Amino acid sequence: IFQFLKQLGIHPDWQFVDVYGMEPELLSMVPRPVCAVLLLFPITEKYETFRTEEEERIKAKGQDVKSSVYFMKQTINNACGTIGLIHAIANNRDKMNFETNSSLKKFLEDSLSMTPEERAKYLETYEAIRVTHESSAHEGQTEAPSIDEKVDLHFIALVNVGGHLYELDGRKPFPINHGETSDDSFLEDAIGVCKKFMERDPEELRFNAIALSAA
């Protein structure tokens, strides 16, 4: 992922770090501030059932989503890692330092006024990010899965926009508002959401969280 950020023209003043566990003492090892958390989790039958119910519940009840949340749909197979990264960076773009010729900076500027569907279409045609994504996916040994390789594993991004914690998942029709958060409590609040994913599938072990932290 570090290579990926570098190739997309992002200065290394933010970095992705592993979250080794959900307990307070392990969370205290994560460098602060944290501006996004990526969760890698398995798509299981239990999760799909929950996803359908959640969607119906939100459609019936409604939810508050700020218009400043940058959200895009996923139309490219296996691109959830790339879209998770774009969600993490796009919703923190005021904190990032981009190189002048950054392909990601240009993509974000071009797509800001687009709908989530149009952003997905634009990514399909956007050579620079797709090629970077594919080359980073194929680096290293062939047997090591890339961030996007395993089809039954899926990435989502958790971000703080305007004091609310949003879950951004290109497979869902809209962002999910998980309630209030703050810069200080964001990591703990985001991990709280990750724990809910784990509790829904207690037999599953394939969960992994990565934090976008100040370097």
N, C-alpha and C positions, 0 to 999 in steps of 0.2 A: 504493500500500500504506500510505503514511503516513496518508492520509485515512481509509482503512479502519480503521486502529488507533484513530485519534482518534474516529471515529464509534462504535467498539465500547467506548469509555470506558477507554482505556489511557493513562496518563500518558506523556509523551514522554521518559522517562528511558532507554528502549531504542528503538533505531531500526533500520530495515532499510537496509543499505548494500550497494552492488554490490561483488562480488569481481571485480576486473578481470583477474585471471589467476592461475594456479596456482603460479607461481614464488615462491620465498621472499621476494624483494624486493617483489613485488606484494602478497603476503599480509601483509607487515609494515605496509602502509598501512591495513589494516582496523583500526578502533578496537577495543581489547580492554577487558574480556572479551567473548567471543562466546558466546552461550548456545544458538544454533540456527543451522543453515544450511539454506536451501531450495534445492533443485536443480530447475531446469526443464530437461526433456530430451525428445527425440522418442521416441514409441512406435513402434518399427520391428519388422520381422519378427525380426531378430536378438535384440532385447530381449525380445520375447514368448517366443521359444524359451528364452532364458536364464531368464526368470521361471518358466516351467513346470518346468524342470529344478531350479531353486533350491528351489521349493516341495516337489517330490518328495524332494529330498535332505534337507531339514529335517524333513519328516514322517517320513522313515525314521530319521534320526539323532537328531532332537530338538535342542533348544537351550534355553539358560537365558534366560528373560525375567522380569525382576522384576515383581511384581504392581503396583508403583507406576507402571509405564509407562502413560500415558494414550493409548489407541489407539482410533480409530473407523473403521468401514467407510465407503466412499464409495458412496452409492446415488443421489445427485443427479448427473445428467449435467453435465459441465463444471465441477464444484465443487471440482476438485482444489486450486486455489489457496486457496480458503477453508479446506478441510480441512487443507492444509499449514500455514496460519497457525494454525488451532486447535491442531494438534499441537505447533507451535513454542511457543505461549503456554501451553498446558495443562501441558506438561512442565517449564515454568519458572515456574509460577504463584506460587511462593513468592518469586520475584525481582521480579515485576511489581507496579506500583502501579495499582490499578483505581479509577476514579471510583465513588462510592457507588452510583450507579444504572446501572453498566455492564451492558449486555446480555450481554456475553461472560462476565463474572464470574458472573452468574446462571446462564447456560447451563452453565458448568463445575461450579458447585456442585450444580445439579440433576442433572447427568449423571455425577458421579463414581462413583456406585454402579452405574451401568448397564453392560451388556455392550457391546462394540464395535458390534454390530448395533442395539441399542436406542438408542445415541447417534446412529447414522445416521438412524434413524426420527425421533428427537426433533428433529434438525436440519431434517428435512423440514417439520416443523410449526412450527419456531421462527421466527416472522415477523421479529423484530428483526434477526437475523443475515442471514437470506436477503434481506431488503429492502436492508440495507446492502450486501451482496454485489452485488445486482443494480444498485443505484444507482452503486456505484463501478465496476462493469463497463461502465456506459453513459455515464460521464463522458467528456468529451473528444470528439475527432473520431470519427465512425462508423467510419472505415477503420482506426483504431488498435486492434489486438486488446487486449482486457482480459486480466487475469491468468488468466481462465478460458475465454477465447473459443476458442482454437485446440484443436480436438479431438485432433489428433495430438501435441500437446505436453502434458506431464504434470508436475505438481509433487509432490515428496516432501519430507519434513522429516527432518533429521538432528539428533538431540538427545543430550545426555549425561544419563543417569539412573543415579544411584548408581555412577558410575565406569565405565559401559559405554556404548558408542556404538550407538544404535538408529536404524535406518531405518524411518520410519513412512510407509506408503503404503496409503491406503484401498482400493486395488484388490487388495492382497495379503491373505491370510487372517490374518496375524499380523505383529507387528513383527519385524524382522530384527536380530539382535544381531551387530554387526561387531567385537566384542572390546573390550578395555579402553581407556579414555581418561581424561583428567584435565582440569580447568578450563584449565590452562596449555597443554595440547597439543591441545585439542578442535578448534580451527580447522584445524590441519594434518591431524589424523586424519580429520576430516569431508571435507576436500578430497581426501585419499587415497582415500576411498570414491567421491567424484565422478569422480576420474581413472579408476577401474575402469569406470564407466559409459561414459566416453569411449573407453577402449581397446577396449571390446566393439563399438563402432560407429565405427571410425576415419574412415570417409568422411563422417560426420555433423558438421555445424558448429553445430547449434542446441542448444548447451548454455549454461546461464546459472546462476550461483550467487549467492545473496543471503545475507548474514549478518545475524543479529539481534544487534546490538552495543550496548554501553553508550554512551549519548549523551554 
